[in-house]
């Protein structure tokens, strides 16, 4: 998070946030494009007003960790983990999952594929840049770009792999690493009551 200690209205009184956001979005270059262009100043659209989160923070640095061990064999455990997922989703918006059954080699290759994607030339990435959530593969910067008070300093690549994964040729080339059968690795099926 980037915050400003000065009053944003006194720094640039003629600031047009919507124009800055549109230009950024239409470039389809994302945050990495700004970095690659060698910017020397963080664009104002990324700077949060100092009072946006209120006084203090209750975050203690611990991310909820959910253990999926045994959910495929024990209905009571499955129900408990389902409730933990619901709670973590509502209170935190994210969580870490352990004992999910996905081999480390697959996780490593997924991370490497994402790194390779973001290191590509911008023209290669632009093919996947969209704000259309119905697309099977999306590359975008800031999901809430047009509605949040400040943009996040991140780019995202998303791909829906379930219930039916897209054909390999529809994935970005750096992210193609053979067919992964989710049913062979993921214990999440049938977790919701």
C-alpha positions as CSV (number, residue, x, y, z in Angstrom):
1,X,0.0,0.0,0.0
2,X,1.2,3.4,-0.9
3,X,0.0,6.3,1.2
4,X,0.4,10.0,1.0
5,X,0.9,12.4,3.9
6,X,0.0,15.5,2.0
7,X,-3.5,16.6,1.0
8,X,-4.1,15.3,-2.5
9,X,-6.2,18.3,-3.4
10,X,-3.4,20.8,-2.8
11,X,-0.8,18.9,-4.7
12,X,-2.6,18.9,-8.1
13,X,-5.8,20.9,-8.0
14,X,-6.7,20.1,-11.7
15,X,-6.1,16.3,-11.2
16,X,-8.5,14.2,-13.4
17,X,-8.4,10.8,-11.8
18,X,-10.7,9.2,-14.4
19,X,-8.6,10.3,-17.3
20,X,-5.5,8.9,-15.6
21,X,-7.2,5.6,-14.9
22,X,-8.5,5.3,-18.5
23,X,-5.1,6.0,-20.0
24,X,-3.5,3.5,-17.7
25,X,-6.2,0.8,-18.5
26,X,-6.2,1.5,-22.2
27,X,-2.4,1.1,-22.4
28,X,-2.9,-2.6,-21.4
29,X,0.6,-2.4,-20.0
30,X,-0.3,-2.7,-16.3
31,X,1.9,-1.9,-13.3
32,X,4.8,-3.8,-14.8
33,X,4.6,-1.6,-17.9
34,X,5.0,1.5,-15.7
35,X,8.1,-0.1,-14.1
36,X,9.5,-1.2,-17.4
37,X,9.0,2.4,-18.8
38,X,11.2,3.6,-15.9
39,X,8.7,5.9,-14.1
40,X,10.4,8.0,-11.5
41,X,7.2,9.0,-9.6
42,X,4.3,6.9,-8.5
43,X,1.2,8.0,-10.4
44,X,-1.4,9.6,-8.2
45,X,-4.1,7.0,-8.9
46,X,-2.0,4.6,-6.7
47,X,-1.7,6.9,-3.7
48,X,-4.2,6.3,-0.9
49,X,-5.5,9.2,1.2
50,X,-4.0,8.9,4.7
51,X,-7.3,8.5,6.4
52,X,-8.7,5.8,4.1
53,X,-8.3,3.0,6.6
54,X,-9.0,4.9,9.8
55,X,-6.8,5.0,12.8
56,X,-4.7,2.0,13.6
57,X,-5.0,-1.5,12.2
58,X,-6.0,-4.8,13.9
59,X,-4.0,-7.0,11.5
60,X,-1.6,-9.1,13.4
61,X,0.2,-10.5,10.4
62,X,-1.3,-14.0,10.6
63,X,-3.1,-15.3,7.5
64,X,-5.8,-17.9,8.1
65,X,-4.5,-21.4,7.3
66,X,-7.0,-24.1,6.4
67,X,-6.0,-27.8,6.6
68,X,-7.9,-30.0,4.1
69,X,-6.5,-33.2,5.4
70,X,-9.3,-35.7,5.9
71,X,-12.1,-33.8,4.3
72,X,-12.5,-36.5,1.7
73,X,-13.0,-39.2,4.4
74,X,-14.9,-37.5,7.2
75,X,-18.2,-35.6,6.7
76,X,-17.9,-33.8,10.1
77,X,-14.4,-32.6,9.3
78,X,-15.6,-31.5,5.8
79,X,-18.4,-29.5,7.4
80,X,-16.0,-27.9,9.9
81,X,-13.5,-26.9,7.1
82,X,-16.4,-25.6,5.0
83,X,-17.3,-23.3,7.9
84,X,-13.7,-22.2,8.3
85,X,-13.5,-21.4,4.6
86,X,-16.7,-19.4,4.9
87,X,-15.5,-17.5,7.9
88,X,-12.0,-16.8,6.4
89,X,-13.7,-15.6,3.2
90,X,-16.1,-13.3,5.0
91,X,-13.6,-11.9,7.6
92,X,-10.4,-11.8,5.6
93,X,-11.2,-12.3,1.9
94,X,-8.4,-14.8,1.5
95,X,-6.7,-17.7,3.2
96,X,-3.9,-20.3,2.8
97,X,-4.7,-23.9,2.1
98,X,-2.5,-26.8,3.3
99,X,-2.7,-30.6,2.7
100,X,-4.6,-30.0,-0.6
101,X,-3.0,-32.8,-2.5
102,X,-1.4,-30.7,-5.2
103,X,2.2,-31.9,-5.8
104,X,4.9,-29.3,-5.2
105,X,6.2,-29.7,-8.8
106,X,2.8,-28.5,-10.1
107,X,2.7,-25.5,-7.8
108,X,6.3,-24.6,-8.7
109,X,5.5,-24.8,-12.5
110,X,2.4,-22.7,-12.0
111,X,4.5,-20.0,-10.3
112,X,7.2,-20.3,-12.9
113,X,4.6,-20.0,-15.7
114,X,3.2,-16.8,-14.1
115,X,6.7,-15.3,-13.9
116,X,7.3,-16.2,-17.5
117,X,4.0,-14.6,-18.5
118,X,4.7,-11.3,-16.7
119,X,8.3,-11.1,-18.1
120,X,7.0,-11.3,-21.7
121,X,7.0,-8.4,-24.0
122,X,4.0,-6.2,-23.4
123,X,2.6,-6.9,-26.9
124,X,2.4,-10.6,-26.0
125,X,0.5,-9.9,-22.8
126,X,-1.9,-7.5,-24.3
127,X,-3.7,-10.3,-26.2
128,X,-5.1,-11.5,-22.8
129,X,-5.8,-8.0,-21.3
130,X,-9.5,-7.7,-20.5
131,X,-11.9,-6.7,-17.9
132,X,-14.4,-9.3,-19.1
133,X,-14.8,-11.9,-16.3
134,X,-16.5,-14.3,-18.7
135,X,-13.2,-14.9,-20.6
136,X,-11.4,-18.1,-19.6
137,X,-8.1,-16.3,-19.3
138,X,-7.8,-12.7,-18.2
139,X,-4.8,-10.4,-17.7
140,X,-5.6,-7.2,-16.0
141,X,-4.4,-4.6,-13.5
142,X,-6.6,-3.9,-10.5
143,X,-9.9,-5.6,-10.6
144,X,-11.6,-2.6,-8.9
145,X,-9.6,0.0,-10.8
146,X,-12.5,2.2,-11.6
147,X,-14.3,2.0,-8.2
148,X,-11.6,1.9,-5.5
149,X,-10.3,5.1,-3.9
150,X,-6.7,4.1,-4.9
151,X,-5.4,1.5,-7.4
152,X,-3.3,-1.4,-6.1
153,X,0.2,-1.8,-7.3
154,X,-0.3,-5.2,-9.0
155,X,-1.2,-7.0,-12.2
156,X,-3.1,-10.2,-12.3
157,X,-3.4,-13.3,-14.5
158,X,-6.5,-15.4,-13.9
159,X,-7.6,-18.7,-15.5
160,X,-10.7,-20.7,-14.6
161,X,-9.6,-24.4,-14.4
162,X,-12.8,-25.9,-13.0
163,X,-15.2,-27.4,-13.7
164,X,-13.7,-27.7,-17.2
165,X,-10.2,-26.4,-17.9
166,X,-9.6,-24.5,-21.1
167,X,-7.8,-26.1,-24.0
168,X,-4.1,-25.7,-23.6
169,X,-3.8,-23.6,-26.8
170,X,-6.1,-21.0,-25.2
171,X,-3.6,-20.5,-22.3
172,X,-0.7,-18.0,-22.7
173,X,2.3,-19.9,-24.1
174,X,4.4,-19.4,-21.0
175,X,1.7,-21.0,-18.9
176,X,1.3,-24.2,-20.9
177,X,2.8,-27.1,-19.0
178,X,0.8,-30.1,-19.9
179,X,-2.7,-31.1,-18.9
180,X,-3.5,-30.9,-15.2
181,X,-6.4,-33.0,-14.1
182,X,-7.8,-31.2,-11.1
183,X,-9.7,-34.3,-10.0
184,X,-6.4,-36.1,-9.4
185,X,-5.0,-33.5,-7.1
186,X,-7.6,-31.2,-5.5
187,X,-9.6,-32.3,-2.4
188,X,-11.9,-29.3,-2.6
189,X,-14.6,-31.0,-4.6
190,X,-17.8,-31.4,-2.6
191,X,-16.5,-29.2,0.2
192,X,-19.5,-27.0,0.3
193,X,-22.5,-28.5,2.1
